[in-house]
Amino acid sequence: MLRKYELYGRIAARKPLLNDRHVRNRINWCKSYAKVRTSFWNDVIFSDESRLELFSRRREYVRRPKGLRFEDRYATKTVKFGEQSLMAWGAIKEDGSRILIRCPHRMNSVGYKDVLKKGLLPIYEAHNIFQHDSASCHTSGFISSFMEKKGICLLSDWPDLSIIEPLWSDLKARVASCRPSNIDEL
């Protein structure tokens, strides 16, 4: 009956929980940066971290013939214990250059500094502007001091709207299609 009215079962989209202050801040930020020249964005290095899981816990919908529910190509592999995952940090520039590195499982300021040394410093140029989100390890005094010493210019008041976000789902889909069986393969 519901399908007759084009109402189909779907997995709910995930989106950040934003309160009124968050929404107001994002709108104000967008209005203030709407006035900058378009070429300004060519100098921005966008970055973010994401967790890659060996056995995803996400629900997947599949279309399958009756009686083939447990056939490998229609089933998602699960494990009861020992969640296996790794954290990755990535950055991308307007010219298409990018970097992806493994980072500590639990990120703190010291670990983030190491990530920046390995990932950001090799691609950062004097005219660049660096974007990262407002995670506590990114905004600590320790990291602020490191950025200042290295002469890294930051995009201020960034509202966590990174162009790199959609790339994580592409990467995760590609990783899943390779079907890694251990962390080293992942």
C-alpha positions in Angstrom: 0.0 0.0 0.0 2.7 2.5 0.9 4.7 1.8 -2.2 1.6 2.8 -4.2 2.2 6.3 -2.8 6.0 6.0 -3.5 6.8 5.6 0.2 9.7 3.2 0.3 11.8 1.8 3.2 15.1 3.8 3.6 17.9 4.1 6.0 17.6 7.5 7.7 20.2 10.0 6.7 22.6 11.1 9.4 23.3 14.7 10.0 24.8 16.8 12.8 22.6 17.9 15.7 22.5 21.7 15.5 21.0 24.0 18.0 19.8 27.6 17.2 23.2 29.0 18.1 25.0 26.6 15.8 22.7 27.5 12.9 23.0 31.3 13.6 26.9 31.0 13.7 26.9 29.0 10.4 24.7 31.5 8.6 26.8 34.5 9.9 30.0 32.8 8.9 28.6 32.1 5.4 27.5 35.7 5.0 30.8 37.1 6.0 32.8 34.8 3.6 30.3 35.3 0.8 32.1 38.6 0.2 35.6 37.1 -0.4 37.0 36.7 -3.9 36.4 33.2 -5.4 40.1 32.6 -5.8 40.5 32.9 -2.0 39.3 29.3 -1.8 42.0 28.1 -4.1 44.5 28.6 -1.3 42.6 26.7 1.4 43.8 23.2 2.4 40.8 21.3 3.7 41.4 18.6 6.3 39.5 16.1 8.4 39.8 12.7 10.2 37.6 9.7 9.9 37.4 6.2 11.3 37.6 3.3 8.9 36.1 0.1 10.2 37.2 -3.4 9.2 33.6 -4.7 9.8 31.2 -1.9 9.5 28.3 -1.7 11.9 26.2 0.2 9.4 22.9 -1.2 8.2 22.9 -2.0 4.5 19.9 -2.5 2.3 20.2 -5.1 -0.5 17.8 -6.4 -3.1 17.9 -10.2 -3.3 15.9 -13.1 -4.5 13.8 -15.1 -2.0 15.7 -17.9 -0.3 19.2 -16.3 -0.6 19.3 -14.3 2.6 22.5 -15.7 3.9 24.4 -16.0 0.6 27.7 -14.0 0.9 26.9 -11.4 -1.8 23.7 -10.5 0.1 25.0 -10.5 3.6 27.1 -8.1 5.7 29.9 -9.7 7.8 29.8 -9.0 11.5 31.9 -9.8 14.5 30.8 -10.0 18.1 33.9 -8.7 19.8 37.1 -6.9 19.0 36.0 -3.9 16.9 38.8 -3.3 14.5 39.3 0.1 13.0 41.8 2.7 12.2 41.8 6.5 12.1 42.8 8.4 9.0 43.6 12.0 8.5 43.3 13.5 5.1 43.8 16.9 3.4 43.1 18.2 -0.1 44.1 21.3 -2.0 42.4 23.0 -4.9 45.0 21.8 -7.4 44.0 18.2 -6.6 47.0 17.3 -4.5 46.0 15.4 -1.4 47.4 13.3 1.4 46.0 10.5 3.5 47.8 9.2 6.6 47.0 6.9 9.4 46.7 8.6 12.7 46.5 7.5 16.4 43.4 5.6 17.4 42.6 8.2 20.0 43.7 11.6 19.0 45.2 14.1 21.4 47.2 17.3 20.9 50.6 15.4 20.8 49.2 12.9 18.2 47.7 15.7 16.2 51.0 17.6 16.1 52.6 14.4 14.7 49.9 14.1 12.1 50.4 17.7 11.0 54.1 17.2 10.8 53.7 14.2 8.5 50.6 15.3 6.6 50.3 19.1 6.5 53.9 20.4 6.5 54.9 18.6 3.3 52.1 20.2 1.3 51.7 23.5 3.0 53.0 26.6 1.2 53.3 30.2 2.4 50.2 31.4 0.5 48.0 28.5 1.9 45.3 28.8 4.5 44.6 25.7 6.6 41.2 24.5 7.6 40.5 22.0 10.4 37.5 21.5 12.6 37.1 22.7 16.2 38.0 19.3 17.9 39.6 20.0 21.2 42.9 18.5 20.1 42.9 21.0 17.2 42.2 24.1 19.2 44.5 23.4 22.2 47.2 25.9 23.2 49.8 23.3 22.3 48.6 23.1 18.7 48.0 26.9 18.5 51.6 27.4 19.5 52.9 24.8 17.0 50.8 26.5 14.2 52.2 29.9 15.1 55.8 28.7 15.2 55.4 27.1 11.8 53.7 30.1 10.3 50.5 28.2 9.5 47.6 30.5 8.6 44.2 29.2 9.8 40.8 29.8 8.4 39.1 31.4 11.4 35.7 30.5 13.0 35.3 27.5 10.7 31.8 26.0 11.2 32.8 22.4 10.4 31.5 22.5 6.8 34.5 20.7 5.1 34.5 19.7 1.4 36.4 16.7 2.5 33.4 15.2 4.4 31.7 13.6 1.3 35.0 12.0 0.3 35.1 9.8 3.4 31.9 8.0 2.3 33.5 7.4 -1.1 36.7 6.1 0.5 34.7 3.8 2.8 32.7 2.4 -0.1 35.9 1.7 -2.0 37.6 0.1 1.0 34.5 -2.1 1.6 34.5 -3.2 -2.0 38.1 -4.5 -1.5 36.8 -6.6 1.4 39.9 -6.3 3.7 40.1 -9.2 6.2 42.6 -7.6 8.7 43.8 -4.2 9.8 46.9 -4.3 7.6 44.7 -4.8 4.6 42.4 -2.1 5.8 
